[in-house]
Amino acid sequence: MLSSSRSSPLWPDTFRIPERSALAKSLTADVCVIGAGIAGLSVAYRLARAGSRVIVLDAGIVGGGETERTTAHLALALDEGYAELSRVHGDDSVRLVARSHAAAIDEIERVASEEGVDCGFERVDGWLFSSPNDPPRDLEEEYEASVNAGIKGVARADLAPLGVFLTGPAIRYPRQAQFHPLRYLAGLAAAYERLGGRIFCGTRVVEVRGGASARVETEKGLSVSAASIVIATNTPFNDRLVIHTKQASYRTYAVAAPLVVPGPRALFWDMEDPFHYARVQPGDDRRPDTLIVGGGDHKTGQADGAPEERFERLERWARERFEGMGAVSHRWSGQIIGTSDGIAYIGRNPGDEENVFIVTGDCGHGMTHGTIAGLMLPDLIAGRSHAWEKLYDPSRVRAGSLARWARENLNSAAQYAGHLAPAEVSSAEDIPPGSGAVLRRGFSRIAAYRDPDGTLTECSAVCPHLGAVVRWNSAERTWDCPAHGSRFDPAGRVLNGPAAAGLSPVKAASKPRRGVKRAAKKGLRRRTAPRIGKKTG
């Protein structure tokens, strides 16, 4: 049943996704999918087309997770680069990588056409260009690797088409695409429901049990029994360790601004570190084209400097390259789950029962990796093999990725030093309205947040996943775990896994102090950026 509609705070238009009601009683299905983003709904839609009885559960709303935060590049030119992917996976596997992402773009185009989804899907060229400090050989190696990967029509160019900005040599990738991700997801959800599928939102799953009596349990004590279960929640919350040692969480930043003159219809990526990416969301009679630019990636919970500085650097980069850029209207960040070998994990969950499947490790391409899951998992669930099964197998270990695996795990281990670090402020009295900080109280670490009215909320600062100390994210107003990327709202409620539960409350929220309340009334509060998505698409 649909309830009221909710407009996204993230995209600069007035599009609204209908909300779905919560699970009201225990049910039975052939497949239970956890997560109503592009991965979960792509899987559910294809299963429903094949005649399966499918139930989708989500703790939030349709598209309310990382799908809402994507900048929506539909590309088979991947962030990792084909030169590196070839080194790690080998030439034959890399051809399958390119083929699978091309098939995902084709599938999105097919769904939009056949299901009548008005999402502005259009084919555009993608352009990769080097930064001034990059050796020319890097771009040439990527071109040769792209040709070897079987990408049709890939070509060298003297310049990327950025008007007055001279990019230098570039690579053109034809027949990439762009679309409005939330409009697409709304149409995909509606098509799935027309096939008899059901979606329940506001329904948090707290336990997953595979095997002969497979079922998922919700925090309200209800359950869905199913023959198979798919966890499509950006990162699995049902695993404590195994899969999380092979991937790492990153924050990526984005800004959007109207264009006074029509912008180029193309996707753009440079080779800086961290790199930048941009595209133009087409306007209509009521609004101009919107430039969407992203970059500034860093490990979640490990930002160097204030988030505002990253937004400012993105804006400067964009203004040098795009004519007619107006004032920035939206700023946001998204969560990227990178794997040790540069492509997603899609398949049976390692160390679990045979009927539990996961989709994770988007590697900055959640829109295509999520769609690939929809093309693959129905076959695996039905007991059939698939041509991409070994490529995306979550149990895989690639020898060429072991060095990165070791670096990422050493980085995660180093984050436990937060238990020994000094307090960020000497007292909760020093925390301004609308902000948070980690306090030390005896041997305990406290995550303290003071809301705009001055009310203080205190939770344990220890992440319930594996015990690292969280850090305050001023851009998103969240508590972020620097070890494995779990994220929590100011009150400690879990937003992103791998944590399955929130931060433990320390005490009831205190009443605001008189001075703090007076300051809040006068507007003396810290300003934070509005939320809105890397090419987490």
Buried (B, 14 or more C-beta within 10 A) or exposed (E): EEEEEEEBEBBBBEBEBBBBEBBEEEBEBBBBBBBBBBBBBBBBBBBBBBEBBBBBBBBBBBBBBBBBBBBBBBBBBBBBBBBBBBBBBEBEBBBBBBBBBBBBBBBBBEBBEEBEBEBBBEEBBBBBBBBEEBEEEBBBBBBBBBBBBBBEEBBEBEEBBBEEEEBBBBBBBEBBBBBBBBBBBBBBBBBBBEBEBBBBBBBBBBEBBBEEEBBBBBEEEBBBBBBBBBBBBBBBBBBBEBBBBBBBBBBBBBBBBBBEEEBBBBBBBBBBEBBBBBBBBBBEEEEBBBBBBBBBBBBBBBBEEEBBEBBBBBBEBBBEBBBBBEEBBBBBBBBBBBBBBBBBBBBBBBEBBEBBBBBBBBBBBBBBBBBBBBBBBBBBBEEEEBEBBEBBBBBBEBEBBEEBBEEBBEBBEEBBEBBEEEBBBEEBEBBBBBBBBBBBEEEEBBBBBBBBEBBBBBBBBBBBBBEBBBBBBBBBBBBBBBBBBBBBBBBBBBBBBBBBBBBEEBEEBBEBBEEBBEBBEEEEBEEBBEBBBBBBB
